[in-house]
Amino acid sequence: MKNVIVVVGAGPLGLAIARRIGAGKHIVLADLRQETADAAVEQFLDAGFDASAASVDIASRASIEALVEKVTAIGTVTGLIHAAGVSPSMASAEVILRVDLYGTAVLLDAFGAVIAPGGSGVVIASQSGHRLPALTPQEDDALAMTPVEELLALPMLQPDRVTDTLHAYQLSKRANVLRVKAQAVAWGKRGARINAISPGIVITPLARHELTGPRADYYNRMVTGSPVGRAGTPDEVGAVGVLLMGPDGAFITGSDILMDGGVTASWFYGDLKPA
């Protein structure tokens, strides 16, 4: 049986991590768009990796379960890289909550049930979750522990409480980190680990869309007003991903690494602090 690494979201961040940990394993590159997954597979095959493509809609439990069935037929799942999602400029608040919040929760449940002993996973969250004001302990517990199919019914996630797409995105990414923390307990019982990475603005097609879209001024100010003074690269995220998923990170689980060039620090204590 092959050892399988599953990448959900065949974009630059997930692929950057997979390139570092995928040698000698079978990499399944899954994306909402089959053509995106197919193109990523061709890149990996040309680079000497063993890879295949799959399509998945993370807003659908049935689609995620079909992916799990497909990858477990190939071999033993030893790694999960979850890098799929939509941004505040791409979708409505309802869709963002369905994809980024609910979809991530389903993925963690579904792959947590099949991850192999010694396996590991990483979820790409976002700096945005760190700029959301503190929630109550009860709200944190609800986002972390509510059964998946009851998540979107939480009062705090209803349309009268979540009125814009940025708020929906921030809540989703905060929930991702909380779900990872809670899931680390369940994954640990299988001898596996799960962590999150919260990147800032990393230059990808999605980020370029944001930097030229309706919120362009907001995002460009974050880049120029950060202590580092630039955007990040997928390779930098890949370096953190391989730490979390590899043997050097064997004592790390249930954690989130914020890597945003200091944007969050400046947001609270520096030039980016809101008036």
C-alpha positions in Angstrom: 0.0 0.0 0.0 1.2 3.5 -0.8 1.6 6.3 1.7 -0.7 9.0 0.5 -0.5 12.8 1.0 -3.8 14.6 0.2 -3.7 18.2 -0.9 -7.1 19.9 -0.8 -6.9 23.1 -2.8 -4.3 22.8 -5.6 -3.1 26.3 -5.3 0.4 27.7 -4.6 0.4 27.3 -0.8 -0.7 23.7 -0.7 1.6 22.7 -3.6 4.6 24.4 -1.9 4.1 22.2 1.1 3.5 19.1 -0.9 6.7 19.5 -2.9 8.7 19.4 0.3 7.1 16.4 1.9 5.8 14.4 -1.1 8.9 12.6 -2.3 8.4 8.8 -2.1 4.7 9.2 -1.5 1.6 9.3 -3.7 0.2 12.8 -3.7 -3.5 13.3 -4.4 -4.1 16.9 -5.6 -7.8 17.7 -5.2 -9.5 20.9 -6.2 -13.0 22.2 -6.9 -12.0 22.6 -10.6 -10.8 19.3 -12.2 -8.7 21.2 -14.7 -6.8 22.9 -11.9 -6.1 19.6 -10.2 -5.1 18.0 -13.6 -2.7 20.9 -14.3 -1.1 20.6 -10.9 -0.6 16.8 -11.4 1.2 17.4 -14.7 3.6 19.8 -12.8 4.3 17.2 -10.2 4.7 14.3 -12.6 7.2 16.4 -14.6 9.1 17.0 -11.4 9.4 13.3 -10.6 6.6 12.9 -8.1 3.9 10.2 -8.0 0.6 12.1 -8.2 -3.0 11.9 -9.3 -5.9 14.3 -9.5 -9.3 14.5 -7.8 -12.2 16.9 -7.7 -13.8 17.9 -4.4 -16.3 20.5 -3.2 -15.5 21.2 0.4 -18.9 22.8 0.9 -20.4 19.3 0.5 -20.0 16.5 3.0 -20.9 13.9 0.3 -18.1 15.3 -1.9 -15.5 15.1 0.9 -16.6 11.6 1.9 -16.2 10.6 -1.8 -12.6 12.0 -1.7 -11.8 10.1 1.5 -13.1 6.9 -0.2 -11.0 7.5 -3.3 -7.7 8.2 -1.4 -8.0 5.4 1.0 -8.4 3.0 -2.0 -5.0 4.2 -3.2 -3.2 3.6 0.1 -2.7 4.8 3.7 -3.3 8.5 4.3 -0.3 9.8 6.1 -0.8 13.5 5.4 -3.4 16.2 4.8 -2.8 19.7 3.5 -5.9 21.8 3.5 -5.4 24.9 1.5 -8.8 25.4 -0.2 -11.2 28.3 0.5 -12.7 31.6 -0.7 -11.8 35.2 0.2 -14.0 38.1 1.2 -14.0 39.5 -2.3 -14.9 36.2 -3.9 -18.2 35.2 -2.3 -21.1 36.1 -0.1 -20.9 35.8 3.7 -23.1 32.7 3.5 -20.8 31.0 1.0 -17.7 31.9 3.0 -19.1 30.4 6.1 -20.2 27.3 4.2 -16.8 26.8 2.5 -14.2 28.1 4.9 -15.8 27.3 8.2 -18.1 24.3 7.7 -16.0 22.7 4.9 -12.9 22.8 7.1 -14.7 21.3 10.0 -16.0 18.4 7.8 -12.5 17.8 6.4 -10.9 17.6 9.8 -13.6 15.1 11.0 -13.4 13.0 7.8 -9.6 12.7 7.5 -9.2 12.5 11.3 -11.1 9.2 11.0 -8.6 7.7 8.5 -5.2 9.4 9.2 -2.5 6.9 9.9 -0.5 6.6 13.1 2.5 9.0 12.7 0.5 11.0 10.2 0.1 14.8 10.3 -1.9 17.5 8.8 -1.9 21.3 8.3 -4.8 23.7 7.7 -4.1 27.0 6.0 -6.1 29.6 8.1 -5.3 33.3 7.9 -4.0 36.4 9.7 -7.6 37.7 9.5 -8.7 35.3 12.3 -6.1 37.0 14.6 -7.6 40.5 14.0 -11.1 39.5 15.0 -11.8 40.9 18.4 -11.8 38.4 21.3 -14.8 36.1 21.5 -16.4 34.9 24.7 -15.2 31.6 26.1 -18.6 30.2 25.3 -18.3 31.4 21.6 -14.8 29.9 21.4 -16.1 26.6 22.7 -19.0 26.6 20.3 -16.8 27.1 17.3 -14.4 24.5 18.5 -16.7 21.8 19.7 -20.2 22.1 18.1 -21.0 19.0 16.0 -20.3 19.8 12.4 -23.8 19.6 11.1 -25.0 22.0 13.8 -22.2 24.6 13.2 -24.0 26.8 10.7 -27.0 27.0 13.0 -25.1 28.7 15.8 -26.7 32.1 16.7 -23.4 33.9 16.3 -23.2 32.8 12.6 -26.7 34.0 11.6 -27.2 36.7 8.9 -28.3 39.3 11.4 -25.0 38.8 13.3 -22.6 38.3 10.3 -23.4 41.2 8.0 -20.4 41.5 5.7 -18.0 39.2 4.0 -14.8 40.2 5.9 -16.5 39.4 9.2 -17.6 36.0 7.8 -14.0 35.4 6.7 -12.5 36.4 10.0 -15.0 34.2 11.9 -14.2 31.3 9.6 -10.5 31.6 10.1 -10.8 32.0 13.8 -13.0 28.8 13.8 -10.4 27.0 11.7 -7.7 27.5 14.4 -10.1 26.5 17.2 -11.2 23.4 15.3 -7.6 22.4 14.8 -6.9 22.8 18.5 -9.9 20.6 19.4 -9.2 18.1 16.7 -5.6 17.7 17.9 -7.1 15.6 20.8 -8.9 13.3 18.5 -6.0 13.0 16.0 -3.7 12.3 18.9 -5.7 9.2 19.9 -4.8 7.9 16.4 -1.1 8.8 17.0 -1.4 11.7 14.5 -0.9 15.5 14.6 -2.8 18.5 13.2 -1.8 22.1 13.1 -2.7 25.4 11.4 -0.7 28.1 9.6 -2.2 31.7 9.5 -0.4 33.4 6.6 -0.6 37.1 5.9 -0.6 38.4 2.4 1.3 35.8 0.3 1.6 36.5 -3.4 -0.7 34.0 -5.1 -3.4 34.5 -7.8 -5.9 34.9 -5.0 -3.8 37.5 -3.3 -3.2 39.4 -6.5 -7.0 39.5 -7.0 -7.4 41.0 -3.5 -4.5 43.5 -4.1 -6.3 44.8 -7.2 -10.0 44.2 -6.1 -12.5 46.2 -4.2 -10.4 46.1 -1.0 -7.1 46.9 -2.8 -6.3 50.0 -0.6 -6.9 48.0 2.6 -4.6 45.1 1.5 -1.9 47.3 0.0 -1.7 49.3 3.2 -1.2 46.1 5.2 1.8 45.2 3.0 3.5 48.7 3.2 2.6 49.2 6.9 3.9 45.9 8.1 7.2 45.6 10.0 8.7 43.4 7.2 7.4 45.8 4.5 6.6 43.2 1.9 4.3 40.3 1.0 5.3 36.7 1.6 5.9 33.9 -0.9 4.4 30.4 -1.1 7.9 28.9 -0.5 8.0 30.6 2.9 4.7 29.0 3.8 6.0 25.7 2.5 9.0 25.9 4.8 6.7 26.3 7.8 4.4 23.5 6.5 7.2 21.0 6.3 8.3 21.9 9.9 4.8 21.2 11.2 4.3 18.0 9.1 7.7 16.5 9.4 9.8 14.9 12.2 11.2 18.2 13.4 7.7 19.2 14.4 6.9 16.0 16.2 6.2 17.8 19.5 3.8 20.4 17.8 0.1 19.7 17.6 -3.1 21.7 18.1 -1.0 24.9 17.3 -1.3 27.8 14.9 1.7 29.6 13.5 1.0 33.3 12.5 3.3 34.3 9.7 2.2 37.7 8.4 5.3 39.9 8.3 4.1 41.5 11.5 0.8 42.9 10.1 -1.1 41.7 13.2 1.5 43.2 15.5 1.3 46.5 13.7 -2.6 46.3 13.6 -2.6 46.2 17.4 0.5 48.2 18.3 1.8 50.0 15.3 1.1 52.1 12.2 -1.8 49.9 11.1 -3.8 50.3 14.4 -7.3 51.5 13.6 -8.1 55.0 14.6 
